[in-house]
């Protein structure tokens, strides 16, 4: 008799939880829904990352130019890597547009 009551306990608890308003609200929300505040936060974080990346890219370009000035052949790779780092936002946006996924590109905000 006691084991039968214990077997019904999870079903009873699930019924109680389903009756509360928070449980109903969380069960009905779709998993893929993104709030606008989260999107804005991600866009701001992306803007900060691209800002530091741009500065780092410019420093790499400058360092590559200095290496070329002193006759070092590795300066060319420094310039190329700096261009890629500094232009990462534009490169990724162009790639998204080329492959038809322009809705997936987020605009970084500062």
MODAGI-V128526 format. One record per residue. N is the residue number from 1. PSI is psi in radians with two decimals (999 if undefined). OMEGA is omega in whole degrees, -180 to 180 (NA if undefined). NEAR is the number of other C-alpha atoms within 10 Angstrom. Layout:
BEGIN
N:PSI:OMEGA:NEAR
N:PSI:OMEGA:NEAR
END
This chain:
BEGIN
1:-0.71:-180:5
2:-0.63:179:6
3:-0.55:178:8
4:-0.66:178:8
5:-0.64:178:10
6:-0.58:179:11
7:-0.51:179:10
8:-0.20:-177:10
9:-0.81:179:12
10:-0.66:179:11
11:-0.66:179:11
12:-0.72:178:13
13:-0.68:178:11
14:-0.65:177:11
15:-0.69:179:11
16:-0.76:179:11
17:-0.62:180:13
18:-0.39:-178:14
19:-0.32:-180:11
20:2.68:-176:10
21:-0.61:-179:10
22:-0.69:180:10
23:-0.68:178:13
24:-0.75:-177:12
25:-0.74:-177:10
26:-0.50:-180:10
27:-0.44:-176:11
28:-0.23:-180:8
29:2.35:175:9
30:2.59:-176:8
31:-0.50:-174:8
32:0.07:-178:6
33:2.28:179:7
34:2.23:180:9
35:2.77:-179:8
36:-0.53:179:9
37:-0.62:177:9
38:-0.74:179:10
39:-0.73:178:12
40:-0.69:179:15
41:-0.74:179:13
42:-0.68:178:16
43:-0.65:177:17
44:-0.76:178:16
45:-0.68:178:15
46:-0.68:177:17
47:-0.70:179:18
48:-0.74:179:15
49:-0.76:-180:14
50:-0.55:177:20
51:-0.83:178:17
52:-0.64:177:13
53:-0.67:178:19
54:-0.78:179:20
55:-0.75:179:14
56:-0.69:178:16
57:-0.73:179:23
58:-0.68:178:19
59:-0.71:178:16
60:-0.70:178:22
61:-0.78:180:24
62:-0.75:179:16
63:-0.67:177:17
64:-0.68:178:23
65:-0.65:178:19
66:-0.66:178:15
67:-0.72:178:17
68:-0.64:-180:16
69:-0.59:-180:11
70:0.10:175:10
71:0.20:180:10
72:2.24:-177:12
73:-0.32:179:12
74:-0.13:179:12
75:-0.53:179:21
76:-0.74:180:16
77:-0.55:176:14
78:-0.70:179:22
79:-0.78:180:23
80:-0.78:180:15
81:-0.65:177:17
82:-0.70:178:24
83:-0.74:-180:17
84:-0.75:-180:17
85:-0.79:-178:21
86:-0.57:-178:23
87:0.38:-175:16
88:-0.68:-179:16
89:-0.80:-180:21
90:-0.66:180:11
91:-0.80:-179:13
92:-0.68:178:12
93:-0.71:178:16
94:-0.73:179:15
95:-0.72:177:13
96:-0.74:-179:15
97:-0.69:-179:14
98:-0.72:-177:10
99:0.24:173:8
100:0.41:180:10
101:0.72:-176:12
102:-0.34:176:13
103:-0.37:-180:8
104:-0.21:-179:10
105:2.28:177:14
106:2.51:178:15
107:2.07:179:14
108:2.45:178:18
109:2.67:-178:15
110:999:NA:12
END
